[in-house]
Amino acid sequence: SIRAIENSDVCILMIDATRGIEGQDMNIFQIIQRNKKSLVVVVNKWDLIEKDSNTMKEWTEFLRKKLAPFNDIPIIFTSVLNKQRILEVLQTAIRVYENRKRRVATSALNDYLLPIIENYPPPATKGKYIKIKYVMQLPTPTPQFACFVNLPQYIKDPYRRFLENKIREEWDFSGVPIQIYFRQK
């Protein structure tokens, strides 16, 4: 499993709906996350679950809480025996692969992010104001962004997640982990 994860671009994590998410599933998820691979979560044996009108929504919320903070993951409920939504898994995996290869122009990135950063700047630390000059996507196989800053050492994780969420709002990076680096300008 580990070698297959390391050699893949998109991983499909299959969860048994009758058992829920188990320790082994979480171990595999952590390996996927550590290797910075794209992910589609598939809940199989959906036909064996007793359902009401909110079951799918409750399962989705439960899975997102378990897999937090990386929660922009497509979740598909399937039944292999009934051949239910099997093609959707492959189509979603292809879409996630396209998201992984997505390139955002530096000008579009700055036109969108700099006004947001100006309205919600990183909090000042030790009386020093942090100024982000510009943002660019790095030429890497996975989406990685560099923010050029006057004091990169003072930017904390919550602000990094804020920027990641803003990027995800504008561009479809569903299922793909994003890395944001802060570099000295």
PyMOL commands that set and color helices and strands:
alter all, ss='L'
color gray80, all
select helices_A, chain A and resi 2-6+23-34+46-48+55-66+86-101+106-119+152-154+157-170
alter helices_A, ss='H'
color red, helices_A
select strands_A, chain A and resi 10-16+38-44+75-77+132-137+144-149+179-184
alter strands_A, ss='S'
color yellow, strands_A
deselect
rebuild
show_as cartoon
